[in-house]
């Protein structure tokens, strides 16, 4: 998809002919619309895989649960969570071409306002496919972890869990703010305050960009 976005943008000489920008934006908007079925299929497969992993994790924990609690676990309202995640993730994917179109528009306008050299502006515009690919990878990494966290939360809360333990992946790439959260008990209903490079944000593990942390549910007795 990123390569196709780059190809479409590269087929227009918007630096020499800024009047072609609206046509390019229209084409990318139509491409984004055409991506809907493909994006839905991709997200469906990803969510199914994440859901299976979460089910396997709970199957291991279920051995320590009572019979009544195990039955309740099977009735967790994961369908609603899956539908919400599906809608959000499809929107993220299909927004990539229109984001690229906006970037081209902004570069052309900035180049005209700043009297930038045409070759410099053109070079940045031709990087659009690369920028789109980087953004797509970020979405993929983030949404897999966010989906896993959301499904775990849905199942945990359904069986009466109100808290979890923040766990990191335990390697050198863990952010300082997340390392400080490791082992802390948090509430599902109250996302903790986390230091994100000097900026405090409230979120559960796995629910923010590039986060590989995960919640370990505290199961009621």
Secondary structure, 3 states (H helix, E strand, C coil): CHHHHHHHHHCCCCCCCHHHHHHHHHHHHHHHHHCHHHHHHHHHHHHHHHHHHHHHHHHHHHCCCCHHHHHHHHCCCHHHHHHHHHHHHHHHHHHHHHHHHHHHHHHHHHHHHHCCCHHHHHHHHHCHHHHHHHHHHHHHHHHHHHHHHHHHHHHHHHCCCCEEEEECCCCCCCCHHHHHHCCCEEECCECCEEEECCEEEECCCCCCCCCCCEEEEECCC
